[in-house]
Amino acid sequence: MLLEIELSEELLAMDFVSLKERVIEDIFQELLDKVVQNPDLQDVQIRFNKNGLKHGIYRKPSQEKLLLVPHLPTLIASATLVKKEPQKKDKNREAFILEVGIKVNDLGKKYRIVLKKNPNGTFYYDHYEWII
């Protein structure tokens, strides 16, 4: 099953630089301190913070990745846990790998979302896409 995502016409009309600025200035503010839970991660609360959001968009930035930032709470809540593994830098902490199928503009895609726990208990994320 694919999760249908409606992309904002306003954001779609922006060039990459303007879109990135808008996401950082406005959309980050809307997501800051928002808490999301995923049914597969029973006791884990994912709280969005500025560092986690920045990490997610600065690593391999793309227009599509930026367009999906407003939908992150829905994507994370709807995703399926596919794997837990130790983090590369700190083997005592786990990384959670989630996947979610989405439909954007009649095109099916599968996204992988990686959640990593920081020492202070917050999570940061990254998401990658591949076409199904």
LINKA-V808275 format. One line per field, one symbol per residue. psi: psi as a letter, one per 30 degrees, with the letter a starting at -180 (. if undefined). A space follows every 10 residues. Layout:
psi: ???
This chain:
psi: kkkkkjkkee eefkleeeee eeeeeeeeee fkgkkkkkff iegkkjkkle eeeeeeffji kleeeeffef geeeeefflk kfkklkkefj ffklkkjlkk kljkhgkklk kkkkkkklfg flklllklkk k.
